[in-house]
Amino acid sequence: MDALAPHSVTIAPEDWENAKRAVYDKFRFSPKFEIVLNLVKDFQEINPKTKYTSDFQSFVRESKIEDFYRQESDTIFVSTIHKAKGREFDHVFLMLDGFNADSDEARRQIYVALTRAKSRLAIHTNGRFPHHIHLPDVQRVENTGAWLPPPKIAVQLTLKDIYLGYFAFVQHRVEALMSGQDLLIQAEGLADQNGNLVLKFSKKFHKQLLAHRAAGYVLAEARVNFIVYWTDQEQAQEFKVVLPELVFEMGRE
């Protein structure tokens, strides 16, 4: 919330309200706006009276983005088993591809996955792992049908998928972007609507692009998913980094 005075010890009530209005005016059409609203609401509940600038900064930096997803919303949280450790969800859909529980490490991992569910657990697997489990409330459904590849695949890029060093040169372009904004697809990476490159794909992700193409998928759409801060340790400086969402389509040329 840039409208807050950065050097003030406390946040004046009028400054807090002005900052919230500024955020609303600028980001209300963003698909991630609900996350920001929940962050602000949570901080207000913790600090109903006096709000300290340092407390707000610490609250933002020490929080995880999934802390502000609400389970009553339509949001689906996709995670690895490791990253879901310590969290609980009303409904969990566990996807196991060829999984077996022959080792102690595998059994510990599956225990973590199973205990994430508070109300309902659905296990989708092509292996034999759960077949020996017989309990009154367990329902088993076997599906032997053939499933065709999906016509579209959405991929959310991480810091490993982009060339981080490039962002030092395009901060002025990143400043103009917002979550949900469409990006243009270019050979090196993605560009804004004026055709100016705003990110370059990493060598690792270029290999993934080739793998998708070999499987019949072509990159068809791109948009800004998140804009996050990344610290360049060599320069000891923070830069805004674009993490995009890509959509691949089957058979499109």
Disulfide bonds with the S-S distance in Angstrom:
none
